[in-house]
Amino acid sequence: MLFKKWKLSIFWLSLLSVGYLSSCSQSNTSKEPWTAAELLSPDTLAAWLRTPQQSQHPVILDVGPAGVIPGAQELGEAHTTEGMAHLKAALQKLPKNSLVVVYCGCCPFSKCPNVRPAFSLVKKMGFTHARLLDLKDNLKKDWIDKGYPIENP
């Protein structure tokens, strides 16, 4: 009888440990305000921009210092109060089901001061088709150097 109680205790302890570790790993992977499905590859956006149907293009919001993607609304850096105010004002003019693409590209995502507050605001405001342009390194390396469309000076 003692052996059965001991086995049952080990079983419950193991179950609790697995649950705890699972919740820890989920919280570590969900620290970003975006999901993997909400990342948009640069080649996909570039292909959309090359199509002549302007009505099918997403709303592109530049929340950093770069400003080179054609058709993007330059709103200023989202880590500033002014930049966030411009972002909020731009979003308030759009239907919640708009395809909205946010980008910065100043530096790698891990160091970017702009993408997190910007994407968090987009989500908080209820946009159901929000995407973050997946510029892992920066705009130059992940967009310009690949020959994707840029604004003409």
Secondary structure, DSSP 8 states (H G I E B T S, - for coil): -HHHHHHHHHHHHHHHHHHHHHHHHHHHHT-SSS-GGGEE-HHHHHHHHHSS-GGGS-EEEE-SS---STT-EE---TTSHHHHHHHHHHHHTS-TTSEEEEE--SS-GGG-SSHHHHHHHHHHTT-TEEEEE--SS-HHHHTGGGT------
